[in-house]
Structures are given as structure tokens and as C-alpha cells.
Amino acid sequence: MKVLQSSLLRAICAIVVGALLVKYREQTVTWMTIAIGVLFFISGVFSCASYLIARSRKDDVQVFDAQGRQLRGMRPAFPIVGLGSLILGLILAIMPGTFISSLMYILAAILILGAVTQFMNLIAASRLARVGVYFWIMPTLTLLIGLIAVISPSSIASAPLFVIGWAMMVYGVVEVINAVKIHLLHRTIERALQNQIQQQQNNETNTNESKD
């Protein structure tokens, strides 16, 4: 649940930042940079805290199915985007004037890190169940937009911040969808595992009673 909440908060922050970029891209001033920094900082703190809480859980027993796929006991992925968001948000909030001119490149880097994190989450989910091709499309597009914005920003029409803003909003929506689906997948597996354990216990009980 903590991981789900972290993903949802990160997605909401990305959507808000994207909306600000689309709405006020022509007025990239200090207050907007500070606001974006605060949002990134909050998202980063929450992501890192959720990661530490997940790692400290004592329920780390590894469980595998008949095909050798790990069902339980998997270590949470290191929050690359969370740590980057925390550091970036702190810098933007404290020294906004220094980064106004390079804001586009910073946001493009966040898009790239976000896409990489989504790929990592999808790879982890693919170990539990089949992940459809369409789930890989949006992270790929997000990664491409981020790379183009860093390497050749002039290629993104005449408004790179506008494109990045929309890309961040789409990334936020996709993050919400992926987080919810992965959370439901884990819950389904947990229920199936509990039912299997219960069934085994019932069978053992019946066997012992028949022996008596």
C-alpha cells in the first residue's frame, strides 16, 4: 500500500507540474520554479520513505511458484526517481534563479528517470504475470521525448516546455494506471497464495483425522 501511495503521489506531482508548464510556459518565473521544486521535494521524500519502510519489513520470506517465479519476498526497487526528485526539489526551491534557464533540461532528465522507473516496475510485474505490449508503449514514448529534449530541444517544434508539460501529464496518468494494476496483481497473488496455504492446511487436517 505504501508503494502504491508513493506512486500515486509521484504521479499527481508530475501531472501538476505538467499542467503548470503547459499553462505558464511563457512566464517561467521564480515562483513557478519554487512551486515545482516543492512538489518534487515532497514526492521524493515520500518515495524514499516508502522504500525504506518496505525494506525494513520483516515479512521477507521468499515464495516461488511451480515455474520458479518469485511470488513473495521480492526487494523493492531502489527509488531512483524519488531520490532525484528530492535532490532536484531542494535545489530548485532554495536556488530557483540559478536553474530557470536550464529548467527544461532538468525536467527532461526527470522524464527520462520516470520512464526508466516505469520500465523497472513493468519488468518486475512481468515476473508475476504477462504484461501487455501496450503497457510498454507510453514509457518508451516518454523516454524518447526526454532524450530529444536533452539532445536536440529545437526538434520539439517551437515550444519544448509545452511538449514536456504534456509528456509529464501523460506520464502521471500512466503511472497511476500502472501502479493500480500492479497493486491489484499483487493482491490477487497474495489471495491465491493464502488460499493455497489454507487448502494445504485443510488437507493435512483431513489426513490426520483419517489416520486417527
Secondary structure, DSSP 8 states (H G I E B T S, - for coil): -HHHHHHHHHHHHHHHHHHHHHHHGGG--HHHHHHHHHHHHHHHHHHHHHHHHHHT-S----EE-TTS-EEE-------HHHHHHHHHHHHHHH-HHHHSTTHHHHHHHHHHHHHHHHHHHHHHHHTTS---THHHHHHHHHHHHHHHHHH-GGGSTT-HHHHHHHHHHHHHHHHHHHHHHHHHHHHHHHHHHHHHHHHHHHHHHHHHHHH-
